[in-house]
């Protein structure tokens, strides 16, 4: 596993504009201000990025708990399995596991596009259902954002 500082630097340099930003707190909110850069600010940004990757896990856990207690049907279970698999895949990619095509290849771009499409189809299927709708919508949208982050990082670097 790579050291946190190396991961921090790679995440930071993946944003070309982020090199010139400084994070400050104003009234409890995080604000980006042009200025100098320090390692304390770098650690805060890395922490916020890691938290963004952890957020879809909460509604996924809620949805699986609802599925286990109420048995809403095969369609909801299938959508939840697809969203969970896609979420675990994107987390594995960020953790450095070689579970996706090499960087800067069309196969990697297609994999990201197919995962985003699967999430969109899953969200559309969930919208018509009542039970577990909110949890799966939150988890699906969060997973789409994470895949889009990977696409953005892959296109910038």
C-alpha positions in Angstrom: 0.0 0.0 0.0 1.3 3.4 -0.9 2.1 5.8 1.9 -0.5 8.5 2.6 1.8 11.3 1.6 2.5 9.8 -1.9 -1.3 9.2 -2.4 -1.9 12.8 -1.2 0.5 14.2 -3.7 -0.9 12.1 -6.6 -4.4 13.2 -5.7 -3.3 16.8 -5.5 -1.4 16.9 -8.7 -4.3 15.3 -10.5 -6.0 18.7 -10.4 -4.0 21.0 -12.5 -5.7 24.1 -11.0 -5.5 22.9 -7.4 -1.8 23.7 -7.2 -2.6 27.4 -6.7 -5.4 27.1 -4.2 -5.4 27.3 -0.5 -8.1 25.9 1.7 -9.4 28.1 4.5 -12.4 27.9 6.8 -15.0 30.7 7.0 -18.0 30.2 9.3 -17.5 26.4 9.3 -17.4 26.2 5.5 -14.4 25.2 3.4 -13.4 28.0 1.0 -10.9 27.9 -1.8 -8.7 31.0 -1.9 -5.9 31.8 -4.3 -2.6 31.9 -2.4 0.2 29.7 -1.1 0.0 26.0 -0.3 0.9 24.1 2.8 0.8 20.5 3.9 -1.9 21.2 6.5 -4.2 22.3 3.6 -3.1 19.4 1.5 -4.1 17.0 4.3 -7.5 18.6 4.6 -8.2 18.3 0.9 -7.0 14.7 0.9 -9.3 14.0 3.9 -12.3 15.6 2.1 -11.6 13.5 -1.1 -11.5 10.3 1.0 -14.7 11.3 2.7 -16.3 11.8 -0.6 -15.4 8.3 -1.5 -16.8 7.0 1.7 -20.2 8.8 1.5 -22.0 6.4 -0.8 -21.3 3.5 1.6 -23.9 4.9 4.1 -27.0 4.7 1.9 -25.8 1.4 0.5 -25.7 -0.1 4.0 -29.2 1.3 4.7 -30.5 -0.1 1.4 -29.2 -3.6 2.2 -30.7 -3.4 5.6 -34.1 -2.5 4.1 -33.8 -5.3 1.6 -33.0 -7.8 4.3 -35.9 -6.8 6.5 -38.7 -6.0 3.9 -37.7 -8.2 0.8 -38.9 -5.6 -1.8 -38.3 -7.9 -4.8 -35.7 -9.1 -7.3 -35.4 -5.9 -9.2 -34.5 -3.8 -6.2 -32.0 -6.5 -5.1 -30.4 -6.6 -8.5 -30.1 -2.8 -8.7 -28.6 -2.7 -5.2 -26.1 -5.4 -6.2 -25.1 -3.5 -9.3 -24.6 -0.2 -7.4 -22.7 -2.0 -4.6 -20.4 -3.8 -7.1 -19.8 -0.6 -9.0 -19.0 1.3 -5.8 -16.6 -1.4 -4.5 -14.9 -1.3 -8.0 -14.4 2.4 -7.9 -13.0 2.3 -4.4 -10.7 -0.5 -5.4 -9.4 1.5 -8.3 -8.7 4.5 -6.1 -7.0 2.3 -3.5 -4.6 1.3 -6.3 -5.8 -2.2 -7.2 -5.2 -3.1 -10.8 -8.9 -4.0 -11.5 -9.4 -1.6 -14.4 -7.6 -1.1 -17.7 -4.3 0.7 -17.8 -4.2 4.5 -17.6 -4.9 6.6 -20.7 -6.4 3.7 -22.7 -9.7 3.6 -24.5 -10.6 0.5 -22.5 -10.4 2.4 -19.2 -12.6 5.1 -20.7 -15.2 2.6 -21.9 -15.2 0.9 -18.4 -15.9 4.2 -16.7 -18.6 5.0 -19.3 -20.3 1.6 -18.9 -20.3 1.9 -15.1 -21.9 5.4 -15.3 -24.5 4.0 -17.8 -25.2 1.1 -15.4 -25.7 3.5 -12.5 -28.1 5.7 -14.6 -30.1 2.7 -15.7 -30.3 1.5 -12.0 -31.4 4.9 -10.8 -34.1 5.0 -13.5 -35.4 1.6 -12.4 -35.4 2.6 -8.8 -37.3 5.8 -9.3 -40.6 3.9 -10.0 -40.3 1.8 -6.8 -41.3 3.1 -3.3 -39.2 1.0 -0.9 -35.5 1.7 -0.7 -35.8 4.4 -3.4 -34.0 7.2 -1.4 -31.1 5.1 -0.3 -30.4 3.7 -3.7 -30.8 7.1 -5.4 -28.2 8.6 -3.0 -25.8 5.7 -3.4 -26.2 5.6 -7.2 -25.7 9.3 -7.6 -22.7 9.2 -5.3 -21.2 6.4 -7.3 -21.8 8.2 -10.5 -19.9 11.2 -9.1 -17.0 9.0 -8.1 -16.8 7.5 -11.6 -16.9 11.0 -13.1 -14.1 12.0 -10.8 -12.0 9.1 -12.1 -12.8 10.1 -15.7 -11.9 13.7 -14.9 -8.6 12.7 -13.3 -7.8 10.5 -16.2 -8.4 13.2 -18.7 -6.5 15.9 -16.9 -3.3 14.1 -16.0 
